[in-house]
Amino acid sequence: MVDVADAAVVAILTRAPGAGGKSRLFAELGMRPDPALLTALLLDTLDGTNAPGVRRIIFVDPPEACADVHALVPRGIEVRPQSTGTLGNRMHAAMTDLFDRGARAVVLVGSDLPEISARIVSDAFDLLAADPETIVLGPADDGGYYLIGAARTTPPVFDGIAWGSADVLAQTAALAGQRGLSVALVDRLADVDRVADLRRVRAARTGAWVRAHLRQE
């Protein structure tokens, strides 16, 4: 188990590549879920979050696939099972787990962010260090957020959110205000939900999959 005491931690929440996922993307591609693409997205996201001084942990769904994911990632990356329930429940549980282990600050992201950068991750932790009473959000192009970060304790901003809607970011920011928390934003970023998103990716592994499987336009 990685020591996260007094550390800045990035938690990547993922569905195991062998367990499917990204149903909307693969429906648009007209193919079954491809573990090779899902693995590429996860590993490119993992590379992109490799900021100086930051520890990375992967939370996996389904829990029984932890060993499979552990075999895919570099040594030293901890792999843990996700909790059950809604996306909000699972994010709350992951963040709480890390704070209970002594993390100083936690940033949560998904595993479909091949274009995320170490600079974005560092910016998020810098904002949390400057004001531990804030939460940090990374706006996504679809109206949600691709990143949420907090310091010291899990913020009460995961209940009553219409997950999957175009109002997730706005609802979360409003709920934070009601709870007396300020909100800071890092750069806007597109996660990979549609073929158009996929075609824009230049990250190494995902880009190679695109060149191999999609006709170039």
Secondary structure, 3 states (H helix, E strand, C coil): CCCCCCCEEEEEEEECHHHCCCHHHHHHHCCCCCHHHHHHHHHHHHHHCCCCCEEEEEEEECHHHHHHHHHHCCCCCEEEECCCCCHHHHHHHHHHHHHHCCCCEEEEEECCCCCCCHHHHHHHHHHHHHCCCEEEEEEECCCCEEEEEEECCCCCCCCCCCCCCCCHHHHHHHHHHHCCCEEEECCCECCCCCHHHHHHCCCHHHHHHHHHHCCCC
